Amino acid sequence: MRKSGSGVGQEPSVELRQLRRAMRARPVIDMARGILMASFGLSAEAAWSVLVSVSRNTDTELHDVAGDLVDAITADALPERVRRQLMTAVAKVHVPVAARGGVG
């Protein structure tokens, strides 16, 4: 008997499609995490939290949020609703340099 929803016991063709999609999305998501880490001094975990928060709060797929962020760095402006949520999410997880014992 096959279960639905958890990925366990799915049809091989469905699982294969999902794995291929994840493999295509992963590099863009990793680039977006790196952009957030470099731009705001976030940890990898905090950058992930920011992406997830923006995705949820804008009702946008996470890989699309990541793609928008990468595009904003390389060419296009970030969509306004994504930009607002990005700044809100960063503010929630960002620890100022002075609070970490650094200079700034």
N, CA and C atoms as a LAMMPS dump frame, in Angstrom:
ITEM: TIMESTEP
0
ITEM: NUMBER OF ATOMS
312
ITEM: BOX BOUNDS ff ff ff
-5.0000000000000000e+02 5.0000000000000000e+02
-5.0000000000000000e+02 5.0000000000000000e+02
-5.0000000000000000e+02 5.0000000000000000e+02
ITEM: ATOMS id mol type element x y z
1 1 1 N 0.84 -1.186 0
2 1 2 C 0 0 0
3 1 3 C 0.88 1.243 0
4 2 1 N 0.561 2.187 -0.827
5 2 2 C 1.354 3.408 -0.961
6 2 3 C 0.766 4.515 -0.101
7 3 1 N 1.659 5.264 0.534
8 3 2 C 1.25 6.434 1.312
9 3 3 C 1.396 7.666 0.454
10 4 1 N 0.594 8.671 0.717
11 4 2 C 0.73 9.922 -0.035
12 4 3 C 1.19 11.029 0.891
13 5 1 N 1.831 12.028 0.307
14 5 2 C 2.206 13.214 1.046
15 5 3 C 3.591 13.205 1.638
16 6 1 N 4.057 12.092 2.155
17 6 2 C 5.341 12.086 2.841
18 6 3 C 6.502 11.793 1.92
19 7 1 N 6.238 11.345 0.712
20 7 2 C 7.306 10.99 -0.197
21 7 3 C 7.685 9.535 -0.062
22 8 1 N 7.272 8.891 1.04
23 8 2 C 7.57 7.482 1.252
24 8 3 C 6.561 6.656 0.476
25 9 1 N 7.041 5.747 -0.323
26 9 2 C 6.151 4.856 -1.059
27 9 3 C 5.503 5.491 -2.271
28 10 1 N 6.019 6.603 -2.754
29 10 2 C 5.445 7.226 -3.94
30 10 3 C 5.818 6.421 -5.175
31 11 1 N 5.07 6.666 -6.219
32 11 2 C 5.407 6.065 -7.502
33 11 3 C 6.804 6.526 -7.894
34 12 1 N 7.632 5.647 -8.437
35 12 2 C 8.996 6.042 -8.814
36 12 3 C 9.044 7.234 -9.767
37 13 1 N 8.103 7.325 -10.7
38 13 2 C 8.14 8.448 -11.649
39 13 3 C 7.855 9.772 -10.962
40 14 1 N 6.975 9.78 -9.956
41 14 2 C 6.673 10.999 -9.204
42 14 3 C 7.884 11.393 -8.376
43 15 1 N 8.472 10.427 -7.717
44 15 2 C 9.65 10.694 -6.897
45 15 3 C 10.806 11.213 -7.746
46 16 1 N 10.988 10.632 -8.922
47 16 2 C 12.049 11.065 -9.823
48 16 3 C 11.84 12.514 -10.254
49 17 1 N 10.609 12.886 -10.601
50 17 2 C 10.316 14.276 -10.987
51 17 3 C 10.608 15.239 -9.84
52 18 1 N 10.228 14.85 -8.625
53 18 2 C 10.465 15.706 -7.471
54 18 3 C 11.96 15.862 -7.201
55 19 1 N 12.706 14.778 -7.331
56 19 2 C 14.153 14.852 -7.12
57 19 3 C 14.827 15.727 -8.171
58 20 1 N 14.398 15.603 -9.406
59 20 2 C 14.976 16.438 -10.472
60 20 3 C 14.681 17.908 -10.229
61 21 1 N 13.465 18.21 -9.801
62 21 2 C 13.096 19.606 -9.514
63 21 3 C 13.943 20.142 -8.364
64 22 1 N 14.116 19.35 -7.33
65 22 2 C 14.927 19.774 -6.186
66 22 3 C 16.379 20.011 -6.598
67 23 1 N 16.904 19.163 -7.471
68 23 2 C 18.287 19.321 -7.93
69 23 3 C 18.464 20.591 -8.753
70 24 1 N 17.435 20.967 -9.518
71 24 2 C 17.518 22.216 -10.293
72 24 3 C 17.393 23.435 -9.395
73 25 1 N 16.58 23.35 -8.344
74 25 2 C 16.33 24.492 -7.467
75 25 3 C 17.462 24.707 -6.466
76 26 1 N 18.136 23.661 -6.071
77 26 2 C 19.132 23.741 -5.001
78 26 3 C 20.235 24.776 -5.253
79 27 1 N 20.85 24.819 -6.416
80 27 2 C 21.921 25.808 -6.617
81 27 3 C 21.437 27.258 -6.457
82 28 1 N 20.249 27.547 -6.918
83 28 2 C 19.715 28.913 -6.803
84 28 3 C 19.441 29.239 -5.334
85 29 1 N 18.897 28.28 -4.609
86 29 2 C 18.627 28.48 -3.183
87 29 3 C 19.94 28.691 -2.434
88 30 1 N 20.952 27.898 -2.758
89 30 2 C 22.255 28.062 -2.103
90 30 3 C 22.877 29.42 -2.427
91 31 1 N 22.731 29.891 -3.658
92 31 2 C 23.247 31.218 -4.017
93 31 3 C 22.524 32.301 -3.217
94 32 1 N 21.206 32.172 -3.109
95 32 2 C 20.428 33.163 -2.357
96 32 3 C 20.838 33.169 -0.891
97 33 1 N 21.07 32.006 -0.311
98 33 2 C 21.543 31.94 1.076
99 33 3 C 22.886 32.651 1.2
100 34 1 N 23.773 32.422 0.257
101 34 2 C 25.078 33.074 0.281
102 34 3 C 24.965 34.58 0.16
103 35 1 N 24.064 35.042 -0.675
104 35 2 C 23.842 36.485 -0.823
105 35 3 C 23.391 37.082 0.507
106 36 1 N 22.443 36.421 1.164
107 36 2 C 21.957 36.915 2.454
108 36 3 C 23.058 36.877 3.512
109 37 1 N 23.846 35.814 3.507
110 37 2 C 24.939 35.697 4.474
111 37 3 C 25.956 36.819 4.279
112 38 1 N 26.331 37.07 3.024
113 38 2 C 27.322 38.103 2.735
114 38 3 C 26.766 39.509 2.935
115 39 1 N 25.518 39.717 2.561
116 39 2 C 24.929 41.057 2.622
117 39 3 C 24.569 41.49 4.038
118 40 1 N 24.116 40.537 4.85
119 40 2 C 23.596 40.893 6.172
120 40 3 C 24.364 40.255 7.323
121 41 1 N 25.429 39.525 7.019
122 41 2 C 26.207 38.884 8.066
123 41 3 C 25.446 37.794 8.792
124 42 1 N 24.573 37.094 8.067
125 42 2 C 23.765 36.042 8.673
126 42 3 C 24.488 34.707 8.644
127 43 1 N 24.112 33.836 9.568
128 43 2 C 24.58 32.456 9.52
129 43 3 C 23.808 31.729 8.426
130 44 1 N 24.271 30.548 8.058
131 44 2 C 23.565 29.75 7.047
132 44 3 C 22.143 29.427 7.513
133 45 1 N 22.002 29.131 8.799
134 45 2 C 20.678 28.799 9.336
135 45 3 C 19.745 30.008 9.319
136 46 1 N 20.283 31.165 9.673
137 46 2 C 19.469 32.386 9.664
138 46 3 C 19.069 32.759 8.238
139 47 1 N 19.987 32.589 7.283
140 47 2 C 19.664 32.878 5.882
141 47 3 C 18.55 31.96 5.396
142 48 1 N 18.601 30.689 5.778
143 48 2 C 17.541 29.737 5.419
144 48 3 C 16.218 30.19 6.031
145 49 1 N 16.235 30.599 7.297
146 49 2 C 15.016 31.065 7.969
147 49 3 C 14.414 32.265 7.259
148 50 1 N 15.273 33.171 6.802
149 50 2 C 14.802 34.35 6.073
150 50 3 C 14.104 33.919 4.787
151 51 1 N 14.73 33.033 4.023
152 51 2 C 14.114 32.574 2.764
153 51 3 C 12.77 31.902 3.022
154 52 1 N 12.701 31.056 4.028
155 52 2 C 11.449 30.362 4.352
156 52 3 C 10.387 31.364 4.779
157 53 1 N 10.762 32.322 5.618
158 53 2 C 9.811 33.332 6.084
159 53 3 C 9.258 34.157 4.928
160 54 1 N 10.135 34.609 4.043
161 54 2 C 9.692 35.405 2.896
162 54 3 C 8.787 34.568 2.002
163 55 1 N 9.143 33.319 1.794
164 55 2 C 8.328 32.428 0.971
165 55 3 C 6.909 32.3 1.541
166 56 1 N 6.835 32.047 2.833
167 56 2 C 5.522 31.895 3.483
168 56 3 C 4.723 33.184 3.462
169 57 1 N 5.38 34.298 3.786
170 57 2 C 4.67 35.567 3.92
171 57 3 C 4.286 36.207 2.591
172 58 1 N 4.87 35.749 1.503
173 58 2 C 4.49 36.262 0.184
174 58 3 C 3.742 35.213 -0.628
175 59 1 N 3.519 34.039 -0.029
176 59 2 C 2.841 32.938 -0.715
177 59 3 C 3.536 32.644 -2.048
178 60 1 N 4.87 32.553 -1.975
179 60 2 C 5.71 32.333 -3.147
180 60 3 C 6.566 31.102 -2.887
181 61 1 N 6.71 30.247 -3.879
182 61 2 C 7.573 29.079 -3.733
183 61 3 C 8.975 29.527 -3.333
184 62 1 N 9.612 28.772 -2.448
185 62 2 C 10.928 29.135 -1.946
186 62 3 C 11.936 29.292 -3.076
187 63 1 N 11.914 28.397 -4.043
188 63 2 C 12.892 28.513 -5.142
189 63 3 C 12.635 29.766 -5.984
190 64 1 N 11.393 30.244 -6.03
191 64 2 C 11.099 31.487 -6.747
192 64 3 C 11.618 32.704 -5.975
193 65 1 N 11.474 32.678 -4.641
194 65 2 C 12.027 33.765 -3.822
195 65 3 C 13.542 33.81 -4.015
196 66 1 N 14.177 32.64 -3.956
197 66 2 C 15.629 32.568 -4.145
198 66 3 C 16.011 33.099 -5.524
199 67 1 N 15.27 32.714 -6.539
200 67 2 C 15.543 33.183 -7.897
201 67 3 C 15.386 34.688 -8.02
202 68 1 N 14.356 35.254 -7.369
203 68 2 C 14.164 36.709 -7.379
204 68 3 C 15.362 37.412 -6.736
205 69 1 N 15.849 36.856 -5.625
206 69 2 C 16.979 37.459 -4.938
207 69 3 C 18.242 37.404 -5.795
208 70 1 N 18.504 36.265 -6.402
209 70 2 C 19.669 36.135 -7.276
210 70 3 C 19.53 37.071 -8.474
211 71 1 N 18.344 37.139 -9.064
212 71 2 C 18.112 38.045 -10.198
213 71 3 C 18.318 39.498 -9.801
214 72 1 N 17.918 39.854 -8.579
215 72 2 C 18.077 41.234 -8.117
216 72 3 C 19.55 41.611 -8.02
217 73 1 N 20.387 40.654 -7.708
218 73 2 C 21.827 40.919 -7.615
219 73 3 C 22.441 40.995 -9.007
220 74 1 N 21.958 40.155 -9.912
221 74 2 C 22.573 40.069 -11.237
222 74 3 C 21.927 40.947 -12.29
223 75 1 N 20.655 41.369 -12.09
224 75 2 C 20.018 42.144 -13.152
225 75 3 C 18.79 42.915 -12.684
226 76 1 N 17.731 42.21 -12.328
227 76 2 C 16.431 42.819 -12.072
228 76 3 C 16.278 43.271 -10.626
229 77 1 N 15.415 44.265 -10.419
230 77 2 C 15.085 44.703 -9.069
231 77 3 C 14.218 43.647 -8.392
232 78 1 N 14.363 43.541 -7.093
233 78 2 C 13.572 42.606 -6.303
234 78 3 C 12.128 43.087 -6.274
235 79 1 N 11.158 42.19 -6.474
236 79 2 C 9.752 42.611 -6.377
237 79 3 C 9.492 43.249 -5.006
238 80 1 N 8.711 44.307 -4.979
239 80 2 C 8.496 45.084 -3.761
240 80 3 C 7.984 44.229 -2.597
241 81 1 N 7.015 43.344 -2.84
242 81 2 C 6.478 42.534 -1.735
243 81 3 C 7.537 41.599 -1.185
244 82 1 N 8.402 41.085 -2.038
245 82 2 C 9.491 40.225 -1.578
246 82 3 C 10.521 41.059 -0.826
247 83 1 N 10.852 42.25 -1.321
248 83 2 C 11.821 43.122 -0.653
249 83 3 C 11.369 43.481 0.757
250 84 1 N 10.095 43.841 0.91
251 84 2 C 9.57 44.2 2.237
252 84 3 C 9.67 43.021 3.203
253 85 1 N 9.257 41.846 2.749
254 85 2 C 9.301 40.671 3.608
255 85 3 C 10.738 40.258 3.909
256 86 1 N 11.624 40.438 2.956
257 86 2 C 13.034 40.121 3.158
258 86 3 C 13.602 40.984 4.286
259 87 1 N 13.341 42.271 4.244
260 87 2 C 13.86 43.17 5.268
261 87 3 C 13.253 42.852 6.636
262 88 1 N 11.977 42.511 6.682
263 88 2 C 11.33 42.142 7.936
264 88 3 C 11.94 40.869 8.507
265 89 1 N 12.126 39.871 7.653
266 89 2 C 12.676 38.59 8.106
267 89 3 C 14.125 38.73 8.542
268 90 1 N 14.917 39.523 7.836
269 90 2 C 16.319 39.742 8.225
270 90 3 C 16.368 40.438 9.581
271 91 1 N 15.512 41.419 9.79
272 91 2 C 15.499 42.142 11.061
273 91 3 C 15.212 41.206 12.227
274 92 1 N 14.415 40.169 12
275 92 2 C 14.074 39.224 13.066
276 92 3 C 15.238 38.315 13.432
277 93 1 N 16.091 37.991 12.488
278 93 2 C 17.171 37.036 12.761
279 93 3 C 18.543 37.684 12.866
280 94 1 N 18.672 38.933 12.457
281 94 2 C 19.982 39.595 12.41
282 94 3 C 20.452 39.967 13.809
283 95 1 N 21.69 39.597 14.094
284 95 2 C 22.326 40.013 15.346
285 95 3 C 23.379 41.041 14.963
286 96 1 N 23.229 42.302 15.432
287 96 2 C 24.207 43.326 15.072
288 96 3 C 25.625 42.911 15.452
289 97 1 N 26.587 43.386 14.685
290 97 2 C 27.994 43.043 14.904
291 97 3 C 28.413 43.363 16.341
292 98 1 N 28.002 44.512 16.873
293 98 2 C 28.378 44.908 18.224
294 98 3 C 27.875 43.905 19.262
295 99 1 N 26.697 43.326 19.033
296 99 2 C 26.144 42.345 19.958
297 99 3 C 26.9 41.025 19.908
298 100 1 N 27.62 40.774 18.794
299 100 2 C 28.41 39.553 18.671
300 100 3 C 29.815 39.756 19.215
301 101 1 N 30.106 40.967 19.695
302 101 2 C 31.426 41.243 20.24
303 101 3 C 32.391 41.795 19.21
304 102 1 N 31.889 42.12 18.014
305 102 2 C 32.751 42.674 16.973
306 102 3 C 32.71 44.19 16.972
307 103 1 N 33.382 44.739 16.009
308 103 2 C 33.414 46.196 15.862
309 103 3 C 32.362 46.578 14.847
310 104 1 N 31.656 47.641 15.042
311 104 2 C 30.715 48.072 14.039
312 104 3 C 29.573 48.688 14.616
